[in-house]
Amino acid sequence: MPSTTALLASASGLGFGLSLIVAIGAQNLYVLRQGLRREHVGAVVAVCTASDVVLIAAGVAGAGTLLDAVPWLGTAMRWGGAAFLAVYAALAARRALRPTDDALRADEAGLRASLAAVIGTTAALTWLNPHVYLDTLVLMGSVAAGHGGQRWWFAVGAMVASLAWFTSLGYGARLLRPVFARPAAWRVLDGLVALVMTAIAVGLLLA
C-alpha cells in the first residue's frame, strides 16, 4: 500500500502532467482528428501514451543532461521537427481549401489511411517536436527531483495523466461527430491545424 507521501507525489505528478499535455498542439490536434474519423484510434492513443511513458521515465532518471552534453542534438531536432510540421501544415491547408464530404467516412473502402502511415505520423508528431523533450526530460525531470525518494511515484502520476488524456481525447472525439458532419467544420479544423503547425514550425526555427 503506497504511503500518504507517495500518493501525494502521484497526485502532484498527475496534475503537473495534465498541465503540460492539455494544450492545443500538433499532437493533440492529430489525436482529435483521428478520433473524429474513428481511424486507428487505439494505435494513436497507444503510441502517444507509450512515448510519454518512455520520455517521462527518461526525464525522471536524469536523461535531460544529455541535451546539455550534446548541443547539436537539440539543433537537429529543431530543424527536423520544423520541416515535418511545415509539410503537415501544407497538407492541412490544402484540405481546408479543398474540403470533401468524406472526412468522417474513413471506414469506407479506399478512405482509410494505413495503420503504418498513422503510426508513423503519430510518432513523428511526438518525437520530432523538441518541446516534448523540454517538457518531459527537463521540466518533468526537474520537478520530479524535488520529490526525492518519491520521484517515481510522481512519474507514475504523470504517466496516468498521459493515458487518461489521450484516451479521453481519442475516444471522446466521437461526441463531436455531429458537428463535423458538415464540411465547413472540417475546413475550420484543418485551417486551425495548418495555423498551429506553421506557428510551431516557425517558432522552432527562430528559437
PyMOL CGO cylinders between C-alpha atoms (Angstrom):
from pymol import cmd
from pymol.cgo import CYLINDER

trace = [
    CYLINDER, 0.00, 0.00, 0.00, 1.57, 3.31, -1.05, 0.3, 1, 1, 1, 1, 1, 1,
    CYLINDER, 1.57, 3.31, -1.05, 2.23, 5.77, 1.74, 0.3, 1, 1, 1, 1, 1, 1,
    CYLINDER, 2.23, 5.77, 1.74, 0.48, 9.10, 2.01, 0.3, 1, 1, 1, 1, 1, 1,
    CYLINDER, 0.48, 9.10, 2.01, 3.63, 10.81, 0.77, 0.3, 1, 1, 1, 1, 1, 1,
    CYLINDER, 3.63, 10.81, 0.77, 3.73, 8.55, -2.28, 0.3, 1, 1, 1, 1, 1, 1,
    CYLINDER, 3.73, 8.55, -2.28, 0.07, 9.24, -3.05, 0.3, 1, 1, 1, 1, 1, 1,
    CYLINDER, 0.07, 9.24, -3.05, 0.64, 12.97, -2.75, 0.3, 1, 1, 1, 1, 1, 1,
    CYLINDER, 0.64, 12.97, -2.75, 3.62, 12.70, -5.10, 0.3, 1, 1, 1, 1, 1, 1,
    CYLINDER, 3.62, 12.70, -5.10, 1.47, 10.76, -7.60, 0.3, 1, 1, 1, 1, 1, 1,
    CYLINDER, 1.47, 10.76, -7.60, -1.29, 13.36, -7.38, 0.3, 1, 1, 1, 1, 1, 1,
    CYLINDER, -1.29, 13.36, -7.38, 1.28, 16.08, -7.97, 0.3, 1, 1, 1, 1, 1, 1,
    CYLINDER, 1.28, 16.08, -7.97, 2.60, 14.20, -11.00, 0.3, 1, 1, 1, 1, 1, 1,
    CYLINDER, 2.60, 14.20, -11.00, -0.94, 13.76, -12.32, 0.3, 1, 1, 1, 1, 1, 1,
    CYLINDER, -0.94, 13.76, -12.32, -1.68, 17.47, -12.06, 0.3, 1, 1, 1, 1, 1, 1,
    CYLINDER, -1.68, 17.47, -12.06, 1.67, 18.54, -13.48, 0.3, 1, 1, 1, 1, 1, 1,
    CYLINDER, 1.67, 18.54, -13.48, 1.39, 16.05, -16.32, 0.3, 1, 1, 1, 1, 1, 1,
    CYLINDER, 1.39, 16.05, -16.32, -2.05, 17.32, -17.31, 0.3, 1, 1, 1, 1, 1, 1,
    CYLINDER, -2.05, 17.32, -17.31, -0.84, 20.92, -17.19, 0.3, 1, 1, 1, 1, 1, 1,
    CYLINDER, -0.84, 20.92, -17.19, 1.79, 20.07, -19.81, 0.3, 1, 1, 1, 1, 1, 1,
    CYLINDER, 1.79, 20.07, -19.81, -0.37, 17.87, -22.05, 0.3, 1, 1, 1, 1, 1, 1,
    CYLINDER, -0.37, 17.87, -22.05, -3.72, 19.68, -22.16, 0.3, 1, 1, 1, 1, 1, 1,
    CYLINDER, -3.72, 19.68, -22.16, -2.92, 22.37, -24.70, 0.3, 1, 1, 1, 1, 1, 1,
    CYLINDER, -2.92, 22.37, -24.70, -3.60, 22.99, -28.38, 0.3, 1, 1, 1, 1, 1, 1,
    CYLINDER, -3.60, 22.99, -28.38, -0.67, 21.50, -30.23, 0.3, 1, 1, 1, 1, 1, 1,
    CYLINDER, -0.67, 21.50, -30.23, 0.24, 19.40, -33.23, 0.3, 1, 1, 1, 1, 1, 1,
    CYLINDER, 0.24, 19.40, -33.23, -0.04, 16.07, -31.40, 0.3, 1, 1, 1, 1, 1, 1,
    CYLINDER, -0.04, 16.07, -31.40, -3.38, 16.80, -29.71, 0.3, 1, 1, 1, 1, 1, 1,
    CYLINDER, -3.38, 16.80, -29.71, -4.93, 18.08, -32.92, 0.3, 1, 1, 1, 1, 1, 1,
    CYLINDER, -4.93, 18.08, -32.92, -3.88, 14.93, -34.74, 0.3, 1, 1, 1, 1, 1, 1,
    CYLINDER, -3.88, 14.93, -34.74, -5.33, 12.71, -32.00, 0.3, 1, 1, 1, 1, 1, 1,
    CYLINDER, -5.33, 12.71, -32.00, -8.57, 14.69, -32.20, 0.3, 1, 1, 1, 1, 1, 1,
    CYLINDER, -8.57, 14.69, -32.20, -8.71, 14.33, -35.98, 0.3, 1, 1, 1, 1, 1, 1,
    CYLINDER, -8.71, 14.33, -35.98, -8.14, 10.58, -35.85, 0.3, 1, 1, 1, 1, 1, 1,
    CYLINDER, -8.14, 10.58, -35.85, -10.76, 10.26, -33.11, 0.3, 1, 1, 1, 1, 1, 1,
    CYLINDER, -10.76, 10.26, -33.11, -13.30, 12.09, -35.23, 0.3, 1, 1, 1, 1, 1, 1,
    CYLINDER, -13.30, 12.09, -35.23, -12.57, 9.78, -38.16, 0.3, 1, 1, 1, 1, 1, 1,
    CYLINDER, -12.57, 9.78, -38.16, -12.52, 6.70, -35.90, 0.3, 1, 1, 1, 1, 1, 1,
    CYLINDER, -12.52, 6.70, -35.90, -9.37, 5.73, -37.73, 0.3, 1, 1, 1, 1, 1, 1,
    CYLINDER, -9.37, 5.73, -37.73, -6.83, 3.55, -35.86, 0.3, 1, 1, 1, 1, 1, 1,
    CYLINDER, -6.83, 3.55, -35.86, -7.66, 5.43, -32.64, 0.3, 1, 1, 1, 1, 1, 1,
    CYLINDER, -7.66, 5.43, -32.64, -6.29, 2.67, -30.40, 0.3, 1, 1, 1, 1, 1, 1,
    CYLINDER, -6.29, 2.67, -30.40, -2.93, 2.75, -32.19, 0.3, 1, 1, 1, 1, 1, 1,
    CYLINDER, -2.93, 2.75, -32.19, -2.73, 6.54, -31.95, 0.3, 1, 1, 1, 1, 1, 1,
    CYLINDER, -2.73, 6.54, -31.95, -3.53, 6.52, -28.23, 0.3, 1, 1, 1, 1, 1, 1,
    CYLINDER, -3.53, 6.52, -28.23, -1.05, 3.70, -27.63, 0.3, 1, 1, 1, 1, 1, 1,
    CYLINDER, -1.05, 3.70, -27.63, 1.81, 5.44, -29.46, 0.3, 1, 1, 1, 1, 1, 1,
    CYLINDER, 1.81, 5.44, -29.46, 1.21, 8.77, -27.70, 0.3, 1, 1, 1, 1, 1, 1,
    CYLINDER, 1.21, 8.77, -27.70, 0.92, 7.17, -24.27, 0.3, 1, 1, 1, 1, 1, 1,
    CYLINDER, 0.92, 7.17, -24.27, 3.87, 4.79, -24.70, 0.3, 1, 1, 1, 1, 1, 1,
    CYLINDER, 3.87, 4.79, -24.70, 6.03, 7.65, -25.96, 0.3, 1, 1, 1, 1, 1, 1,
    CYLINDER, 6.03, 7.65, -25.96, 5.15, 9.75, -22.92, 0.3, 1, 1, 1, 1, 1, 1,
    CYLINDER, 5.15, 9.75, -22.92, 5.86, 6.85, -20.57, 0.3, 1, 1, 1, 1, 1, 1,
    CYLINDER, 5.86, 6.85, -20.57, 9.33, 6.40, -22.08, 0.3, 1, 1, 1, 1, 1, 1,
    CYLINDER, 9.33, 6.40, -22.08, 10.10, 10.12, -22.05, 0.3, 1, 1, 1, 1, 1, 1,
    CYLINDER, 10.10, 10.12, -22.05, 8.79, 10.69, -18.53, 0.3, 1, 1, 1, 1, 1, 1,
    CYLINDER, 8.79, 10.69, -18.53, 10.82, 7.75, -17.23, 0.3, 1, 1, 1, 1, 1, 1,
    CYLINDER, 10.82, 7.75, -17.23, 13.91, 9.08, -19.00, 0.3, 1, 1, 1, 1, 1, 1,
    CYLINDER, 13.91, 9.08, -19.00, 13.36, 12.55, -17.58, 0.3, 1, 1, 1, 1, 1, 1,
    CYLINDER, 13.36, 12.55, -17.58, 12.94, 11.29, -14.02, 0.3, 1, 1, 1, 1, 1, 1,
    CYLINDER, 12.94, 11.29, -14.02, 16.04, 9.12, -14.48, 0.3, 1, 1, 1, 1, 1, 1,
    CYLINDER, 16.04, 9.12, -14.48, 18.03, 12.24, -15.39, 0.3, 1, 1, 1, 1, 1, 1,
    CYLINDER, 18.03, 12.24, -15.39, 18.33, 11.94, -19.18, 0.3, 1, 1, 1, 1, 1, 1,
    CYLINDER, 18.33, 11.94, -19.18, 17.79, 15.68, -19.51, 0.3, 1, 1, 1, 1, 1, 1,
    CYLINDER, 17.79, 15.68, -19.51, 21.51, 16.16, -19.00, 0.3, 1, 1, 1, 1, 1, 1,
    CYLINDER, 21.51, 16.16, -19.00, 22.01, 14.58, -22.45, 0.3, 1, 1, 1, 1, 1, 1,
    CYLINDER, 22.01, 14.58, -22.45, 20.62, 17.68, -24.14, 0.3, 1, 1, 1, 1, 1, 1,
    CYLINDER, 20.62, 17.68, -24.14, 23.15, 19.82, -22.30, 0.3, 1, 1, 1, 1, 1, 1,
    CYLINDER, 23.15, 19.82, -22.30, 26.01, 17.45, -23.12, 0.3, 1, 1, 1, 1, 1, 1,
    CYLINDER, 26.01, 17.45, -23.12, 25.25, 17.24, -26.86, 0.3, 1, 1, 1, 1, 1, 1,
    CYLINDER, 25.25, 17.24, -26.86, 24.28, 20.76, -28.05, 0.3, 1, 1, 1, 1, 1, 1,
    CYLINDER, 24.28, 20.76, -28.05, 23.92, 19.81, -31.74, 0.3, 1, 1, 1, 1, 1, 1,
    CYLINDER, 23.92, 19.81, -31.74, 21.24, 17.25, -30.88, 0.3, 1, 1, 1, 1, 1, 1,
    CYLINDER, 21.24, 17.25, -30.88, 18.77, 19.95, -29.94, 0.3, 1, 1, 1, 1, 1, 1,
    CYLINDER, 18.77, 19.95, -29.94, 19.51, 21.87, -33.13, 0.3, 1, 1, 1, 1, 1, 1,
    CYLINDER, 19.51, 21.87, -33.13, 18.99, 18.80, -35.31, 0.3, 1, 1, 1, 1, 1, 1,
    CYLINDER, 18.99, 18.80, -35.31, 15.67, 18.05, -33.63, 0.3, 1, 1, 1, 1, 1, 1,
    CYLINDER, 15.67, 18.05, -33.63, 14.51, 21.64, -34.11, 0.3, 1, 1, 1, 1, 1, 1,
    CYLINDER, 14.51, 21.64, -34.11, 15.20, 21.66, -37.85, 0.3, 1, 1, 1, 1, 1, 1,
    CYLINDER, 15.20, 21.66, -37.85, 13.82, 18.17, -38.39, 0.3, 1, 1, 1, 1, 1, 1,
    CYLINDER, 13.82, 18.17, -38.39, 10.69, 18.94, -36.44, 0.3, 1, 1, 1, 1, 1, 1,
    CYLINDER, 10.69, 18.94, -36.44, 10.17, 22.26, -38.23, 0.3, 1, 1, 1, 1, 1, 1,
    CYLINDER, 10.17, 22.26, -38.23, 10.47, 20.59, -41.65, 0.3, 1, 1, 1, 1, 1, 1,
    CYLINDER, 10.47, 20.59, -41.65, 7.96, 17.87, -40.77, 0.3, 1, 1, 1, 1, 1, 1,
    CYLINDER, 7.96, 17.87, -40.77, 5.47, 20.31, -39.28, 0.3, 1, 1, 1, 1, 1, 1,
    CYLINDER, 5.47, 20.31, -39.28, 5.74, 22.59, -42.32, 0.3, 1, 1, 1, 1, 1, 1,
    CYLINDER, 5.74, 22.59, -42.32, 4.85, 19.72, -44.64, 0.3, 1, 1, 1, 1, 1, 1,
    CYLINDER, 4.85, 19.72, -44.64, 1.95, 18.61, -42.46, 0.3, 1, 1, 1, 1, 1, 1,
    CYLINDER, 1.95, 18.61, -42.46, 0.71, 22.22, -42.24, 0.3, 1, 1, 1, 1, 1, 1,
    CYLINDER, 0.71, 22.22, -42.24, 0.71, 22.43, -46.04, 0.3, 1, 1, 1, 1, 1, 1,
    CYLINDER, 0.71, 22.43, -46.04, -1.35, 19.24, -46.31, 0.3, 1, 1, 1, 1, 1, 1,
    CYLINDER, -1.35, 19.24, -46.31, -3.84, 20.55, -43.73, 0.3, 1, 1, 1, 1, 1, 1,
    CYLINDER, -3.84, 20.55, -43.73, -4.09, 23.85, -45.58, 0.3, 1, 1, 1, 1, 1, 1,
    CYLINDER, -4.09, 23.85, -45.58, -4.84, 22.01, -48.81, 0.3, 1, 1, 1, 1, 1, 1,
    CYLINDER, -4.84, 22.01, -48.81, -7.61, 20.04, -47.08, 0.3, 1, 1, 1, 1, 1, 1,
    CYLINDER, -7.61, 20.04, -47.08, -9.04, 23.29, -45.72, 0.3, 1, 1, 1, 1, 1, 1,
    CYLINDER, -9.04, 23.29, -45.72, -9.08, 24.86, -49.19, 0.3, 1, 1, 1, 1, 1, 1,
    CYLINDER, -9.08, 24.86, -49.19, -10.39, 21.71, -50.91, 0.3, 1, 1, 1, 1, 1, 1,
    CYLINDER, -10.39, 21.71, -50.91, -12.77, 20.06, -48.44, 0.3, 1, 1, 1, 1, 1, 1,
    CYLINDER, -12.77, 20.06, -48.44, -14.57, 16.79, -49.17, 0.3, 1, 1, 1, 1, 1, 1,
    CYLINDER, -14.57, 16.79, -49.17, -17.77, 15.29, -47.84, 0.3, 1, 1, 1, 1, 1, 1,
    CYLINDER, -17.77, 15.29, -47.84, -15.97, 12.07, -46.92, 0.3, 1, 1, 1, 1, 1, 1,
    CYLINDER, -15.97, 12.07, -46.92, -13.95, 13.25, -43.92, 0.3, 1, 1, 1, 1, 1, 1,
    CYLINDER, -13.95, 13.25, -43.92, -15.92, 11.21, -41.37, 0.3, 1, 1, 1, 1, 1, 1,
    CYLINDER, -15.92, 11.21, -41.37, -16.35, 8.11, -43.53, 0.3, 1, 1, 1, 1, 1, 1,
    CYLINDER, -16.35, 8.11, -43.53, -12.85, 6.73, -43.03, 0.3, 1, 1, 1, 1, 1, 1,
    CYLINDER, -12.85, 6.73, -43.03, -14.18, 3.22, -42.62, 0.3, 1, 1, 1, 1, 1, 1,
    CYLINDER, -14.18, 3.22, -42.62, -15.39, 3.00, -46.21, 0.3, 1, 1, 1, 1, 1, 1,
    CYLINDER, -15.39, 3.00, -46.21, -13.28, 1.33, -48.89, 0.3, 1, 1, 1, 1, 1, 1,
    CYLINDER, -13.28, 1.33, -48.89, -10.39, 3.42, -50.11, 0.3, 1, 1, 1, 1, 1, 1,
    CYLINDER, -10.39, 3.42, -50.11, -10.70, 6.14, -47.47, 0.3, 1, 1, 1, 1, 1, 1,
    CYLINDER, -10.70, 6.14, -47.47, -8.78, 4.74, -44.51, 0.3, 1, 1, 1, 1, 1, 1,
    CYLINDER, -8.78, 4.74, -44.51, -5.12, 5.61, -44.10, 0.3, 1, 1, 1, 1, 1, 1,
    CYLINDER, -5.12, 5.61, -44.10, -2.92, 2.59, -43.48, 0.3, 1, 1, 1, 1, 1, 1,
    CYLINDER, -2.92, 2.59, -43.48, -2.05, 1.64, -39.92, 0.3, 1, 1, 1, 1, 1, 1,
    CYLINDER, -2.05, 1.64, -39.92, 1.64, 2.11, -40.69, 0.3, 1, 1, 1, 1, 1, 1,
    CYLINDER, 1.64, 2.11, -40.69, 1.06, 5.62, -42.02, 0.3, 1, 1, 1, 1, 1, 1,
    CYLINDER, 1.06, 5.62, -42.02, -0.98, 6.62, -38.97, 0.3, 1, 1, 1, 1, 1, 1,
    CYLINDER, -0.98, 6.62, -38.97, 1.58, 5.20, -36.55, 0.3, 1, 1, 1, 1, 1, 1,
    CYLINDER, 1.58, 5.20, -36.55, 4.40, 6.89, -38.45, 0.3, 1, 1, 1, 1, 1, 1,
    CYLINDER, 4.40, 6.89, -38.45, 2.65, 10.26, -38.39, 0.3, 1, 1, 1, 1, 1, 1,
    CYLINDER, 2.65, 10.26, -38.39, 1.80, 9.94, -34.70, 0.3, 1, 1, 1, 1, 1, 1,
    CYLINDER, 1.80, 9.94, -34.70, 5.37, 9.01, -33.83, 0.3, 1, 1, 1, 1, 1, 1,
    CYLINDER, 5.37, 9.01, -33.83, 6.78, 11.86, -35.92, 0.3, 1, 1, 1, 1, 1, 1,
    CYLINDER, 6.78, 11.86, -35.92, 4.46, 14.44, -34.35, 0.3, 1, 1, 1, 1, 1, 1,
    CYLINDER, 4.46, 14.44, -34.35, 5.61, 13.20, -30.94, 0.3, 1, 1, 1, 1, 1, 1,
    CYLINDER, 5.61, 13.20, -30.94, 9.32, 12.55, -31.32, 0.3, 1, 1, 1, 1, 1, 1,
    CYLINDER, 9.32, 12.55, -31.32, 10.19, 15.30, -33.82, 0.3, 1, 1, 1, 1, 1, 1,
    CYLINDER, 10.19, 15.30, -33.82, 8.81, 18.00, -31.56, 0.3, 1, 1, 1, 1, 1, 1,
    CYLINDER, 8.81, 18.00, -31.56, 11.64, 19.43, -29.44, 0.3, 1, 1, 1, 1, 1, 1,
    CYLINDER, 11.64, 19.43, -29.44, 9.11, 20.87, -26.99, 0.3, 1, 1, 1, 1, 1, 1,
    CYLINDER, 9.11, 20.87, -26.99, 8.28, 17.37, -25.80, 0.3, 1, 1, 1, 1, 1, 1,
    CYLINDER, 8.28, 17.37, -25.80, 11.86, 16.93, -24.63, 0.3, 1, 1, 1, 1, 1, 1,
    CYLINDER, 11.86, 16.93, -24.63, 11.77, 20.23, -22.77, 0.3, 1, 1, 1, 1, 1, 1,
    CYLINDER, 11.77, 20.23, -22.77, 8.52, 19.21, -21.08, 0.3, 1, 1, 1, 1, 1, 1,
    CYLINDER, 8.52, 19.21, -21.08, 9.49, 15.65, -20.15, 0.3, 1, 1, 1, 1, 1, 1,
    CYLINDER, 9.49, 15.65, -20.15, 13.27, 15.41, -19.93, 0.3, 1, 1, 1, 1, 1, 1,
    CYLINDER, 13.27, 15.41, -19.93, 13.92, 18.86, -18.48, 0.3, 1, 1, 1, 1, 1, 1,
    CYLINDER, 13.92, 18.86, -18.48, 10.80, 20.20, -16.73, 0.3, 1, 1, 1, 1, 1, 1,
    CYLINDER, 10.80, 20.20, -16.73, 9.39, 16.85, -15.63, 0.3, 1, 1, 1, 1, 1, 1,
    CYLINDER, 9.39, 16.85, -15.63, 12.79, 15.66, -14.51, 0.3, 1, 1, 1, 1, 1, 1,
    CYLINDER, 12.79, 15.66, -14.51, 13.46, 18.82, -12.52, 0.3, 1, 1, 1, 1, 1, 1,
    CYLINDER, 13.46, 18.82, -12.52, 10.10, 18.83, -10.74, 0.3, 1, 1, 1, 1, 1, 1,
    CYLINDER, 10.10, 18.83, -10.74, 10.30, 15.09, -10.05, 0.3, 1, 1, 1, 1, 1, 1,
    CYLINDER, 10.30, 15.09, -10.05, 13.74, 15.53, -8.48, 0.3, 1, 1, 1, 1, 1, 1,
    CYLINDER, 13.74, 15.53, -8.48, 12.14, 17.82, -5.91, 0.3, 1, 1, 1, 1, 1, 1,
    CYLINDER, 12.14, 17.82, -5.91, 10.17, 14.84, -4.60, 0.3, 1, 1, 1, 1, 1, 1,
    CYLINDER, 10.17, 14.84, -4.60, 13.33, 12.97, -3.67, 0.3, 1, 1, 1, 1, 1, 1,
    CYLINDER, 13.33, 12.97, -3.67, 12.68, 9.30, -2.95, 0.3, 1, 1, 1, 1, 1, 1,
    CYLINDER, 12.68, 9.30, -2.95, 9.09, 9.65, -4.10, 0.3, 1, 1, 1, 1, 1, 1,
    CYLINDER, 9.09, 9.65, -4.10, 10.04, 10.90, -7.59, 0.3, 1, 1, 1, 1, 1, 1,
    CYLINDER, 10.04, 10.90, -7.59, 8.99, 7.65, -9.25, 0.3, 1, 1, 1, 1, 1, 1,
    CYLINDER, 8.99, 7.65, -9.25, 5.54, 7.94, -7.72, 0.3, 1, 1, 1, 1, 1, 1,
    CYLINDER, 5.54, 7.94, -7.72, 5.46, 11.42, -9.24, 0.3, 1, 1, 1, 1, 1, 1,
    CYLINDER, 5.46, 11.42, -9.24, 6.36, 9.80, -12.57, 0.3, 1, 1, 1, 1, 1, 1,
    CYLINDER, 6.36, 9.80, -12.57, 3.53, 7.28, -12.20, 0.3, 1, 1, 1, 1, 1, 1,
    CYLINDER, 3.53, 7.28, -12.20, 1.05, 10.11, -11.71, 0.3, 1, 1, 1, 1, 1, 1,
    CYLINDER, 1.05, 10.11, -11.71, 2.33, 11.88, -14.84, 0.3, 1, 1, 1, 1, 1, 1,
    CYLINDER, 2.33, 11.88, -14.84, 2.09, 8.66, -16.85, 0.3, 1, 1, 1, 1, 1, 1,
    CYLINDER, 2.09, 8.66, -16.85, -1.50, 8.13, -15.72, 0.3, 1, 1, 1, 1, 1, 1,
    CYLINDER, -1.50, 8.13, -15.72, -2.24, 11.70, -16.81, 0.3, 1, 1, 1, 1, 1, 1,
    CYLINDER, -2.24, 11.70, -16.81, -0.98, 10.92, -20.31, 0.3, 1, 1, 1, 1, 1, 1,
    CYLINDER, -0.98, 10.92, -20.31, -3.01, 7.72, -20.55, 0.3, 1, 1, 1, 1, 1, 1,
    CYLINDER, -3.01, 7.72, -20.55, -6.18, 9.43, -19.31, 0.3, 1, 1, 1, 1, 1, 1,
    CYLINDER, -6.18, 9.43, -19.31, -5.80, 12.45, -21.57, 0.3, 1, 1, 1, 1, 1, 1,
    CYLINDER, -5.80, 12.45, -21.57, -5.03, 10.68, -24.84, 0.3, 1, 1, 1, 1, 1, 1,
    CYLINDER, -5.03, 10.68, -24.84, -7.71, 8.06, -24.22, 0.3, 1, 1, 1, 1, 1, 1,
    CYLINDER, -7.71, 8.06, -24.22, -10.31, 10.73, -23.47, 0.3, 1, 1, 1, 1, 1, 1,
    CYLINDER, -10.31, 10.73, -23.47, -9.30, 12.86, -26.46, 0.3, 1, 1, 1, 1, 1, 1,
    CYLINDER, -9.30, 12.86, -26.46, -9.11, 10.00, -28.93, 0.3, 1, 1, 1, 1, 1, 1,
    CYLINDER, -9.11, 10.00, -28.93, -12.27, 8.16, -27.96, 0.3, 1, 1, 1, 1, 1, 1,
    CYLINDER, -12.27, 8.16, -27.96, -14.20, 11.18, -26.72, 0.3, 1, 1, 1, 1, 1, 1,
    CYLINDER, -14.20, 11.18, -26.72, -13.82, 12.95, -30.06, 0.3, 1, 1, 1, 1, 1, 1,
    CYLINDER, -13.82, 12.95, -30.06, -16.73, 10.90, -31.42, 0.3, 1, 1, 1, 1, 1, 1,
    CYLINDER, -16.73, 10.90, -31.42, -19.07, 13.09, -29.35, 0.3, 1, 1, 1, 1, 1, 1,
    CYLINDER, -19.07, 13.09, -29.35, -18.23, 15.92, -31.74, 0.3, 1, 1, 1, 1, 1, 1,
    CYLINDER, -18.23, 15.92, -31.74, -19.04, 13.92, -34.87, 0.3, 1, 1, 1, 1, 1, 1,
    CYLINDER, -19.04, 13.92, -34.87, -22.46, 15.59, -35.37, 0.3, 1, 1, 1, 1, 1, 1,
    CYLINDER, -22.46, 15.59, -35.37, -20.69, 18.94, -35.55, 0.3, 1, 1, 1, 1, 1, 1,
    CYLINDER, -20.69, 18.94, -35.55, -18.08, 17.64, -38.00, 0.3, 1, 1, 1, 1, 1, 1,
    CYLINDER, -18.08, 17.64, -38.00, -20.72, 16.06, -40.24, 0.3, 1, 1, 1, 1, 1, 1,
    CYLINDER, -20.72, 16.06, -40.24, -20.54, 19.38, -42.09, 0.3, 1, 1, 1, 1, 1, 1,
    CYLINDER, -20.54, 19.38, -42.09, -17.58, 20.04, -44.42, 0.3, 1, 1, 1, 1, 1, 1,
    CYLINDER, -17.58, 20.04, -44.42, -17.37, 23.61, -43.10, 0.3, 1, 1, 1, 1, 1, 1,
    CYLINDER, -17.37, 23.61, -43.10, -16.40, 22.31, -39.65, 0.3, 1, 1, 1, 1, 1, 1,
    CYLINDER, -16.40, 22.31, -39.65, -13.57, 20.29, -41.17, 0.3, 1, 1, 1, 1, 1, 1,
    CYLINDER, -13.57, 20.29, -41.17, -12.36, 23.37, -43.03, 0.3, 1, 1, 1, 1, 1, 1,
    CYLINDER, -12.36, 23.37, -43.03, -12.15, 25.21, -39.71, 0.3, 1, 1, 1, 1, 1, 1,
    CYLINDER, -12.15, 25.21, -39.71, -10.33, 22.31, -38.00, 0.3, 1, 1, 1, 1, 1, 1,
    CYLINDER, -10.33, 22.31, -38.00, -7.86, 21.82, -40.85, 0.3, 1, 1, 1, 1, 1, 1,
    CYLINDER, -7.86, 21.82, -40.85, -7.32, 25.57, -41.04, 0.3, 1, 1, 1, 1, 1, 1,
    CYLINDER, -7.32, 25.57, -41.04, -6.54, 25.58, -37.31, 0.3, 1, 1, 1, 1, 1, 1,
    CYLINDER, -6.54, 25.58, -37.31, -4.19, 22.63, -37.75, 0.3, 1, 1, 1, 1, 1, 1,
    CYLINDER, -4.19, 22.63, -37.75, -2.36, 24.46, -40.54, 0.3, 1, 1, 1, 1, 1, 1,
    CYLINDER, -2.36, 24.46, -40.54, -2.02, 27.65, -38.48, 0.3, 1, 1, 1, 1, 1, 1,
    CYLINDER, -2.02, 27.65, -38.48, -0.89, 25.90, -35.29, 0.3, 1, 1, 1, 1, 1, 1,
    CYLINDER, -0.89, 25.90, -35.29, 1.66, 23.70, -37.02, 0.3, 1, 1, 1, 1, 1, 1,
    CYLINDER, 1.66, 23.70, -37.02, 3.03, 26.60, -39.06, 0.3, 1, 1, 1, 1, 1, 1,
    CYLINDER, 3.03, 26.60, -39.06, 3.37, 28.68, -35.90, 0.3, 1, 1, 1, 1, 1, 1,
    CYLINDER, 3.37, 28.68, -35.90, 5.18, 25.86, -34.10, 0.3, 1, 1, 1, 1, 1, 1,
    CYLINDER, 5.18, 25.86, -34.10, 7.49, 25.29, -37.09, 0.3, 1, 1, 1, 1, 1, 1,
    CYLINDER, 7.49, 25.29, -37.09, 8.37, 28.99, -37.27, 0.3, 1, 1, 1, 1, 1, 1,
    CYLINDER, 8.37, 28.99, -37.27, 8.89, 29.08, -33.52, 0.3, 1, 1, 1, 1, 1, 1,
    CYLINDER, 8.89, 29.08, -33.52, 11.31, 26.16, -33.75, 0.3, 1, 1, 1, 1, 1, 1,
    CYLINDER, 11.31, 26.16, -33.75, 13.34, 27.87, -36.48, 0.3, 1, 1, 1, 1, 1, 1,
    CYLINDER, 13.34, 27.87, -36.48, 13.50, 31.15, -34.54, 0.3, 1, 1, 1, 1, 1, 1,
    CYLINDER, 13.50, 31.15, -34.54, 14.35, 29.52, -31.19, 0.3, 1, 1, 1, 1, 1, 1,
]
cmd.load_cgo(trace, "trace")
